[in-house]
């Protein structure tokens, strides 16, 4: 008698995505009389996308709807080419999700948990274990992967959540408030990981946050929600092109640095940030000579520069301007 044959597991569905990685049309979600998402129409390219809005703006509802976990009340959406209403499983085959909630199994090791999530995504056990080890190493938990999660710090738990979101090598990953509860150093390290996911691993990112500075550091496209309504969707480069200022982070000596800039006719003023403990200057940049001056002064004063970038208030201006206009229009209506 011939031995029974075992049918091979079905191959993952091939993603039909060709252009936009997320498309919505009239996407709406109601909870009773409460309108959580109000007629959202979007076309988002494969990019590192910042999903920006205050707490309660509808960011988490939008993410869960795009994952096909909750059904919209109206409209339609496609994520990585699949319809979220009818092809939710196919969406989740090709998409990763890092939730804001800390719902990890505390009595399990990071290796076992991430390996289990890899198996849930369809990888064979041995391959799942190897993939889990590789991803935990990539997020900086290679040495700690056999420790119980209950002994991890907040930052380490965030890294475990990130690892399980990318263990199956998705085309797109949703990160819901990935820097929540982290200190400034941990936040910077997480942002570096997020940037690496897109730049080095080729995984598109939707980074949901209410912190403008975090989004401007790692994203090249921004979607802004307010009260469940879409108020802006545009490349972040368009925002930065409008700014004539740069933010300079110094370990110390900001006052002397500003005086040296002023001596060359370059305006600089101090400013504070909730997410940084370094001394910071906001410098008016009206030409390449400003960057040359910053370099020369840093050398002359032996200054330690911790960061230099287009200042976050450029995005803040866009955010406040769009949200203010949308609220005024909605109030008039």
N, C-alpha and C positions, 0 to 999 in steps of 0.2 A: 504494500500500500504506500503510495507516494506521500511524503511528508507534506502537511498543509503549508501553503505559501502565505506569507504575510504581505499585504499590500503596502507599498511604500507610502509614507505620509505625503499628503498633497503638497505640491510646491507652492511657495508663497506667490500670491497674485502679483503680477508685474505692474508697477505703477505707470499709469498713462500720462503722468505730468509732462508737459512740454513747455509751457510758458510760465504763467503765474503759479506760484506754489499754493496760494490761498486765493479763492475767489468767492465772494458772496454777493447776493442780489436780494435786496429787500429783507434781509435777515432780521427776524423779530422774535423776541421771547417775552411772554407774559407769565406772571404768577398771580392769578386772579386779576385784580385791578391794577397791580403793579407792573409797569412796563420796564423790564430789565434791559432789553436791547430794542432799540427803536429804529427799524428800517435801515440796517447797516448794509451798505453796498461798497465793496472793496475789491481791489485787484493788487495783490502783493507779490512782488518778484522774489525769487530765491535770493535771500540776503540775511543779514543779521538785523532783525526787526525789533525795534523797541515799541512795546505796547504800553502807552503811558496814560495815566489817569489817577485821580485821587481814589482813596479807598471807597468802594461802593460805586465806582464809575461804570462797572459792568465788565471789567477785564476777565475775571475768573469765569463769569457766566459765558462770555464769548469763547474762551478757551475750551470749556467743557462741551459747549455746543459744537465747536469745530472738531472735537474729538469724536463726536457722535454719541457721547455719553448721555446728554439730555437732548430732547427733540425740540426744535424751534417751533414757535407758534405760527410762523409764516416765513415765506421766502425760501431761498435755497443757498447751499454752499458746497464748494468743492475744495478738498484739501489733498494735496499731492495727486490731483486728478480724479479723486473718488468723491462720490456724492455722500455727504455726511448722513443723510436721511436713510438711504438704502444700502450703503456700503460701509457702515461704521467699522466692521471688523477689518476690512481692507485698509481703511484709514489707519487704524491702530497697528496694523502690521508694519506700516512704513513710517510711523510717527512715534516719538518718545514724549514722555510727560513727567516733569518734575513738579510735584504738587507743593503748594505753600505749607500745607499741614504736615506736621511731623508725625507720620503714622508708620514708623518703622518697627519691625519686630525686635524688641530690645534684647531678647534672650538668644538671638541668633548672631553668628559672626557675619561680618560684611561679605566675606567670600561666599558663604552659603546662601545669603539672601540674594546677592547680585547674580550668583550662579542659577538660583531658582528662577529669577526673573528672566534670565536668558533662555532657560528651558521652556518657560511659559510662552516665550516668543517663537518657539519652534526649533531651537538648536538642540542637537543630541547631547546627552549628559556630559560626555567627555569634552566635547567642543565648548559646551556652555561653561564648564569650569575653567577652561583655558581662557576663554573670552572674558570671563569675569575677572580673572587675575590680571589680564592685560589692561582692562579698563580701570580697575582699581589702582593700578600702577600709574596710569595716565592722569588720574585725578589726585595723585599724591598720597594714596593709602596703601601702597605696595607692602610696606613693613607692618601695617596694622590690620591687614585684611583678615587675620585669624582671631582677632579680638572680638569680644561681644560688643554689639552696638551700644548697649546700655552704658558702657564705659567711655563712650566717645563724647567729645566736646560738641557744641552747637555747629561749629565750622566743619568738623569731621562728619557729622550726620548729614549736613548739606551736601558734602561730597559723595556720600553713599547714595543719596537721592539722585544726584547728577549721574553717577555711574549706572544706576539701574535704568535711567532714562535713555542712555546711549548704548547700552550693552548689545542691543540687536542691530546696531549700525543703521539707524533710521535715516530717512531723507530729510526729516524735519524734527526739531525738538521744541516743545513748549516748556518754558521755564517760568514758573509762577512765583514771583518775589524770591529769587534765589539767594539774595543777600540779606534776607530778613533775620534780624537778631544777631548779626555778626559785628565784631569790632572792626575798626578801620583797616587793620592789617588783613584780617580774614576776608573783608569785603574786596580789597584789592586783589587778593589771591584768587577769589572766586571769579572776579571779572576777567582776570588773565585766562582762567580756564574756559570761560564762556567764549572769549575771543579766539582761543586755540581751537575750540570745537568747530567754529565756522571757517577760520582762516586755514587751519592745517588739516582738519578731518573732513572738510567739505560738507558738513551738516548744516542746513539752514536753521536759523534760530529765531524764535519769537520770545523775547525777553520782556516779561510783564513786570512793571515796577511803578511805584509812585515817586521814585527818586530820579530827578532829571539828570543829575550828574552821572549816575551809573549808566543810563542809557546813552548819553553822549560819548562816554568813554569807549563803548564796545559796539554800538549799532551804526549802521549806515542808512537806515530807513526808519521812519517813525510813524506810528498810528496813535492818534490821541482820541480818547473817549472821555465824555463827561455826561453824567446822568443817563447812561445808556445810549447816548447819541454819538455818532462819529463827527468830530469837529476838524480833523486834519489827517491826511495820509500823504506823505511825501518823502523823497530822499532826504536824509539828514544833511547831505552835502549842500542842499539848497539853503538849509538853515545856516550852516557855518559860513557860507559865502556872504551872508549879510552882515557878519560881525566884523568890526574893526578892532577887536581887542583879543588879547591872549591872557591866559591865567598862568602865572609862574608860581610853582611851589618850591620854597627854600627851607632847608633845615634850620637856618638862622640868618640873622643879618638883613632882614627885609628893608629896614629903614635906610641903612647905608646903601643898599642896592638901588632903592628908589631915588635917593639923592644923586647917585652917579648917573642914572638915567636922565633925571631932570637937567643935569649939567649938559647933557647932549640934546636937550630940547625934546625929550621923550616923556610923555605924561604917564605916571604910574601912581596907583593908589592902593592901599591895603584893603583886603576884604577877607571875610571869614566864611568857612564852609562847615556845615554840620557833619560832613563825612571825612574831614581831614584835620589832623593835629599839626600840620606844618604851617609855617608862616607863608602867607600868600600875597601876591601882588596882581593887580589887574592893570595890564599895560596896553596903551593905545598903540595899535600896530598899523601904520599907514605906509609900510614899505619893507623891503627885505633888509634895509639897514637896521631896523629894530632888532631883528634876530642876530645880526652881527654884533650889535652893541651889547645884547644880553650875553652872548658868548664871551666877548672881550672883558666885560665887567666881572663875569664869573671867574675867569682866569685870574684877573688882577686882584680880586678880593678873596680868592680861594673859596668861593661860595659852593656849597653842595646843593645842586638843583635836583629836586625829587620828582618834578613833573613840569611839563610845559605843553599847553594845548589851547585850542579855541575854548574860550570860557563858557561855562555852563549856562550863563545868563542869556546867551543867544537863543538857546532852546527854551529857556524860561520865558523870554519875550514872546516867542512864537506860541508857546503853550497858553500863557495868560491872554494874549491877544485873541487867539482862536476860541478859547473857552469863554472869554468875556463876550465876544461877538455872538457866539452861539446861544449863550444864556439870554442876551438881550433880545435876539430874534425870537427865541422860544417864548420869552415873556410877552413880547408884542403879539405873537400869534395866539 
